């Protein structure tokens, strides 16, 4: 029975507190997606009457996927008062996503998905960051700024290949500095360099 069903639950929570002349901010997010699809990717149709005559070509690319995706994100930051001549911000960010995929190849058959062996796959991705920035008004119209961000991404995939379990994983780390100079040419026009 071809078709697709997707259920998505999504929640966010943003909170601001005024503390020590600045603002503490918390931003949280959660997503849960359940996805089930039974589809005929070669578009030849799923015809029971054609099975005896075309056992090789019928449903040659029919697939079934049962996927669960869950993600959680959290950012915390503290910022100074934005009206001050010297302004700063520090924060941290964390993101985690897990994908559990249960796929089945229904090539050349009208068998129900539950009767066909599955090929499980699991993806885990996490991202962690720490960041900060400072800006200073050199004049009423000229502002200099400096920013730095450290970021680390971890990814792992567990899957079956040639009837054997396999794992691929990697970690990426980076430092991302930036320097800016803003000039408020008119009340409606700003030019900048970074």
N, C-alpha and C positions, 0 to 999 in steps of 0.2 A: 504494500500500500504506500505509494509515493506521497511525500508531503513533508512539511517542516513545522515544528513547534518550538517556540522560544519563550521562556519566562525570564524576565529580568527584574531583579530587586536592586534598587539604587538608593543610597542614603548619604547625605552630607550634613556636616555640622560645623559651622563657623562661629567662633567666639572671640570677642575682643574685651580686654580688661585694661582700664587706665591705671598704670602703676608707675610710681617714681618719676612722674613727669613725662612718661612715654606710654607706649601701648604694647601689651602682650597679646599675641594672636595665636589661636589654635585653629587649624583647618583639618578636618577629618573626613574621610570618604570610604565607603564600602560598596562593592558591587558583587552581585552573585547572579551569574547567567547560566541557565540550564537550556541546552540546545539539543534537539533530536531531529535528525533529517534522514529520510529514505528517498534517494533520488536516482534518476536515470541520466547520467551525465553524457551519454552519447545520443540521447534523444531518439532512440529507435523504437521506444514504446515497450510497455510490459504487457505482452499478449500471451495468455496461456495457450491459445490455439496454435501459436507459431513455434512452440517448444519442440514438437516432434520433427518439424521440417528444418528448423534453424537452431540446433542446440549450441552451436559455437557462437553465432553472432548475436543472438538475443541477449539483451542485458549485459553486453560485454563490459560495460562500465557502470553497472549499478552499484551503488555504495550506500552504506548505512553508517551514520555517525551519532554517537551519544557523547556529548561534551559538557563538562562542568567547568566554569571559569569563575574563580573568586579572587578579588583583589582588595587590598587595604592600603590606604595612603594616609600619612600623617605629617603635617608640617607645623613646627613651632617656631615663632620668631618674636623678637623684642625690637621695637623701633623707638628712637627718641622722638621728641616733639618736632613736627615738621615745620614749625614756624621759626625754629632756632637757626642761627647762622651756620652752626656746625651740626650736621645731622648724621646719624649712624643707624645701622640695622645689623643684627646678627640672628642666625636661625639655623635650623636643621630640618631635614626632610627624609622620610622613609617610605618606600613603596614595596609591596610584596604581591606577586601574582602567581597563582597556581592554576594550571590547566590539566585536567584529567580527560583524556580522549580515548574512547572505546570505539574503534572502527571495525567494520566488517565488510568484506568484499563478497557481493552476492552475484558474481559473474555467472551468467548463463543459467540462472535458476530463479524460481519464484518462491523459494523456501523462505519461511519467516526468519527475520534476523536472529532470533534467539537460538536457532538451530545451526547457525554458522559460527565457527570459531572466531573470536575477536582478536584484534591486534591492539593491545593497550599502549598508550603513550602518555607520559607525564612531563610537563614543562614547569620549571620553577624559575622565576625571575625576581631578583631583589635589587633595589637601587637605594643607595644611601648618600646623602649630601650634607655638607656643612658649608655655610656661606656667610659672608659679611660685606658690608659696604659703608663708606663714609663719603660725605660731600660737604664742601665748604664754599660759602658765597664770598668770592674774592671782592666783588663789588655788588651793587644792587642788580646788575644784569649779567654778571659773569660768575659761573659756578664750576669748580673743579671737583672731580669725583674719582674714587678708586674702589674696585670691587674684587673679590676673590671667591672662588667656589671650588671645593674639593668634591669629587663625585666618584663613586665606585658602583659598578654594575656587575652582578653575578647572575649567570644563566646556566641552567642544567636541563638536559633533555634525556629522559630514560625511555627507550623504545625497543622493539623487537625487530631484528633484521636477520634474514636467513635462519629463522627459527632459534636465534640466540639473543639474549638480552644485551643491549648496548647502552652506553652512557657517553654523552658529550657534554663538556662543561668548559666554561671560560670565565675569567674575571677581567674587567676593564677598569682602569683607574686613570683619573685625569685631574689636573689643576687648571682652572680657567680664570686667569686674571683679566681685568679690563680697566682702562683708564679713560676718563671722559672729560670733555670741556664743553660747556653749554653757554651760549650767548643769547640772551633775550633781546633780539633786534628791535622788535616792537611788541606791544601787548599781545598781538596775534601771530607773531612769527619768531621762531627760535631756530638758530643754527647750532650745530654741534659737531664735534670730532671725537672719535674714539679709536 
